[in-house]
Amino acid sequence: MPSLSPKLKVNIGGVVMKNPVAAASGTCGYGEVFAEFYDPKELGALVTKGVSLKPRLGNPLPRMAETPAGMLNAIGLENVGLKVFLAEKLPPLRDQGVTVVVNFFGDTEDEYVRLAEALSEAKGVAGLEANISCPNVKAGGLEFGTDPEVAGKLVAKIKAKCGKPLWVKLSPNVTDIAAIARAVEQAGADAIAAINTLKGMAIDLEERRPILANVTGGLSGPAIKPVALRMVHEIAKAVKIPVVGIGGITNARDALEFLVAGASAIQVGTASFVDPRAPIQIINGIKTYMREHGIESVQEIIGTLKRH
């Protein structure tokens, strides 16, 4: 008989999640954005909007554009900064008992390290997610996450000062994402989150101008799912640490495909803009699938892709 209560708990590098579904960074704010639609405690985890040492205003408007099967954003990592996050944004989540993973980023290695140290000491933080898809201002604009050696060096420095489980979020705008994944695993990452947005652009044909003031932006939504699924599969084959799949997940079947491909958990982002309850519906859909197929534990699904 199929279990009436499928076991959904997963352990992602030390972050224990009651189910494998998290709200993705940048799409759920600091938890308050979708609070009227569901209790954030229902999520396996909530990954906060990225936090930097100092507040950032982000890019000028317009900075979002709808595209076929997706959206472009060039928000520019706008956020309240570390001080306000710790004083105002984290306490409500902690008080509600939400499993919080804090996404953070810096312009330099030192900024990443300082943030990791400060956030590790904060009560109510289950884990950290280092966004290494940011420009390294000391390396001529090179993104930390596009070079295995640079990525590994950064993660090693973060890990040395990080007292919480460390997830590393990778950029898809690389030739060999598996090489980046292996480098950050060797440097001490506890889990890998993939993928971040793909670089794209849109044009207003009547004006013959870019729609985004920043010209380019990050493409997300269903359009990138096949790319994300392929990259998650490649990463899962290349490393032994857990992988968190991200990219175009809009329903339970999408989520389950990522689990079969090797992800141990997933994040829901753009889908929440279409349906604020998307993460909850995905959790319920996974439960339904498991009951219908007589699956007791979600672990029986993870990494079960068959070969032709």
C-alpha positions, 0 to 999 in steps of 0.5 A: 500500500502507498504511504499516506504520509510520504517521507519528504525530508532531505539533508542538503549539506547540513541544512535539514529540510522538511521537504525538497522545495525551497523558495529561490533567492530574489523571488521571495524577498525576505519572506514577507512577499508571499506571506498572505498566500502561504505560511513560509514554514511550509517550505523546505527552506526559504532562500532570502534575497541576496545580502551584501555588506552595504545596501544597494539601490540596484539598476535603473528602471526599466529592469524587468521584461517579459519574454516568451516562456520567461522573463528578463531581470536586471534588478542589480542585486538591490537589497537592504544590506547586512545591518538591516537584514540582521536587525529587521528581516531575519528576526521575523523569519526566526520567530516563525520557525522558518528554515532560512538559507541566506543568499549573499554576495560581494564584490571582493573576496574580503566582502564574501568572507566578512559576510559569511562570518557575520551571517554564521553568527546570526541566530536563526540561519540554517545555512548560507548560499554564496552567489558567486556569479558577481563581478570580481572588481579586482579581476577586471570584471571577471565573474568569480563563478566562471573560472574553476581556480578563481571559484575554488579559491573564493569558496575556500576562503569563505569556508574557512570563516563559515560556521554554517552549511555552505551552498554555492550558487553557480552561473550557467554562463560557462563552458563547463559547469561540471569543472566549476562544481568540482572546484567548489566541492574540493574547496569545501562547499557543502552543496551546490545550487544551480543554475543562476539565470542565463544572460539575455536581452530584449529589444523594443523594435519600434524604438530600436532600443534595449527594453532593459535600461541595463541592456542585458539581464538574467533570463529565467522561467520555463525557457531555461528549464532544459538547460538547467536540467542538463546542467544539474545532471552534469553536476550531479554526476561530477560531485558527491555533495548534494545539488539543489536544482533551479531553473524553470520549475513551475509544477511538480513534474518539473521538480520531479524531473530535477530530482530524477536527474540528480538534484536532492532539492529544488528551488522555485523562482519565476513561477511564484510571480505567476502563481504565488502558491506555486511552491506549495502546489509543487510540494503537494504534487510531489506527495501525490506522485509518490502516493500514486507510485507507491513511493515511501521516501523521496530518496527513492526518486533522487538520481534515478535517471535510467540510461537508454 
